[in-house]
Amino acid sequence: MIYLIFIAIAVISYLVQSSLKSKFEKYSKIPIPSGLTGKQIAEKMLHENGIYDVSVVNTPGMLSDHFNPTNMTVNLSDNVYNSNSIAAAAVAAHECGHAVQHAQAYSPLKMRSALVPVVNFASQFMTWILLAGILLIETMPSILLAGIVLFATTTLFSFITLPVEINASQRAIAWLNKANITYGQNEEYAKDALKSAAYTYVVAALGSLATLIYYIFIFLGRQRN
């Protein structure tokens, strides 16, 4: 049964990623009426929210956009930074939504940020610990249990990420509408683009949960023997 769940999640993940790429390409071809680029939209949203200590910078890669609270930058990929499309407006505003969350000490973002060092540590070692735990489960089951605990932190991180991302998208859509950057059909396109992006986080969280349950079943199965 657990293998069927893995297959289903893998298929859904592929479909969601394909849909996101397709919609981003589609909405990247539709310009917004104001003609503002992603960089200009990001700066405008930041300033209208009273944020002046965050820089908007260009970063390489496709859909590599992110807010970095460490150096206080909104990083926009080439297809967003220099573009005046609906997709660029939606992505730029979404990343600035994270900057607004940071400025307002949004609780789920604070929780996620607090978990980052733990998740970074877990990500470095948990694969090897889980592998060793499975190989040595008959003699040293505690190793697998330690791996499960580490993996659980990454799963928790995935689920805490969901409200953070959804809230950033809600802030983005609300501001884009208020600033008259997107309206009417364009607003619906922006919503559709951000909704597709949110689905990727949902699938990732469910995949992490399914994997965690799989390791727990292995551990419990040994305990019954």
N, C-alpha and C positions, 0 to 999 in steps of 0.2 A: 504493500500500500504506500509506504513512504517513498518508494522509487517512482510510483505513478505521480505523486505530488511533485517530486523533483522535475520530472519530465514536463508536467503541466506548467510549472513555474518557468522552466527554461523556454518553453514555447511562447508563453505569455510575455516574457521578458524580451524575446526576439521581436515579437509583434509590436510591443510598446516602443522599443528602440527604433524600429523601422518607421512607425507612425510619427514619432517625434522628429526624425530626420526629414521625412517627407513634408510634414507641416512646416518645419523651419525653412525648408527650401521654398515652399509655396509662399509663405508670408514674408520671406526675404525679398520677394519680387514685387511686393505691394508697398509703395511709398506712403508715408503719413503726410497729411496736408501741410503741416508746418514746415516740413523739410529738415527738421532737426536731426542731427546724427545721434547715435547712441551715446557718444561722449557728451554732447551738449545736453541731452535729456538727463543723463546721470548727474551732471553738475547742477542742472536746474532743480532736480528733485532734492538733491542734498541741501542746496542753499535754501530752498523753500521750507525745508524741515529744520532750518537753523544749524545745519552741519557744515562747518567750514574747515575742519581738521582732517577730512578724508579726501585723498587725491584720486582722480580717475586716470588710470593708466592702461596702455595697450599691452596685451599678453598674447603670445603665440598659441596656436592650436584651434581646433574646431569645438565649439561649445565648451570652452575651457573657462568660461566666465565665473568669477567668484568674488566674494568680499573677504578681505584678509584683515581681521582685527588686530593682528600683531603689528603690522606696519601701517594700518589705517589706509588701505587702498581698495578701491573698487576696480577689479581687473576685468577688462572687456576684450574679447577676442576680436580679430580683424573684421570678421563679418558683422560684428556688433558696433565696435568702436567707430568705424568710418561710415556706417550705413545709416540711411534715413528710412529704413523699412519698418513695418509693423513688428516684425520679429525682433529687430534690434531695439525698438522702443520697449517692448515687453520684457526682454531679457535685461536691458540696462536698468529699467525701473525695478525689476525683481531683485537684482543684486543690491540696488540702493535700499530696497526694503529691508535687507539684512543690516545695512548700515544704520537705518533708523531704529531697528530692533536693538542694536548694540547701544545706540545713544540713549534709548529709553529703558535700558536694562530689562528687556523682555525675558521673562522667567525661563521659558523653554530654551532660549538661546544661551542663557547663563548656565543652565544644566548641561547642555551639549558641550559648551566650551570647557566646563569643568571636567568632562569625561575625555577630552581630547588626549591629554597625556597618558591616561590609562589605556585608551584604545590604541594609541601609537605603540605602547609597550606590548599590549596583547597581540597586535598584528605582527610584531617581529618574531614572537616565540610560539604562538598558539598552534600553528600548523605542525611544527616539529614535536611539540608536547602532545598534541592529539595523536599524531602518528605513533610516537613512542608509547603512548597510553594504550592504543589499540594492540600494538605488538606485545606489550607486557601486561595485558589486562588480567591474565591469570595469576600473575605473581605480584604485580604492583598496581592495583586498580586506582590507587590514589593519584597516579600520574594522569590518567584519563580524566579523573574528577577535576584536577587542576586545570586541564585543558578546557573542560566544559565551562568552568567558571570564567576563564579568560574569554572564551567565545561568547558567553552570555553578555559580557560587557559590550562587545561589538554589536550584538543583537539589540541590546537596550539603546545603544547609540543610534542605530537605524530607526528605531521607533520614535525616539525623541526628535529625530530629524524631521519627521513628518509634519508636526504642527509648526515647526520653524519654517519649513519651505512653503506650506500652505498659507501661513500668515504673511510671509513676504510677498507671495503672489497677490493676496487680497489687498495688501497695502499698495502694491504696484498698480493694480487695476483701478483702485479708488483714486489714486493720485493722477494717473493718466487721464481719467475722466474729468476730474476736478480742474486739471490744467488745460483741458480742451485739446489734448494731444491726440487722443483716440476717442471717437464717439460714433454712435450708430453702428454700422456694420463693422467698421474698423475695431471698435471696442470688443465685439464678439470674436473677431479674429484673434485679438490679443489674449482674450480669455481662453480661447481654444488652444493657443500655443502654450500658455502656462499650465493649463490643465494636463496636456500631454506630458510636459516635463514632470509634473507632480506624480503622474502614474509610475514613472521610473523609480521614484523613491518608495512608493508603495510596494512594487514588485520586489525591490531589493530587500525591504524589511521582511516581507513574507518569505523570501528565499532564505534569509538569515535565520528566521524562526524555524523553518522546516529543517535546516541543517542542524540547528541546536537540538531539536527534538530527536533527530536521528542519532546524534551522539549520546543523548540521554538514554535512549532505548538500548544502545549497545552497553552502556554502563549498567543499567537495570537488569538487562538480560544476563550479564555475568553474575550479578548479585543473587539471582534466582537459582543459579546452578550450584 
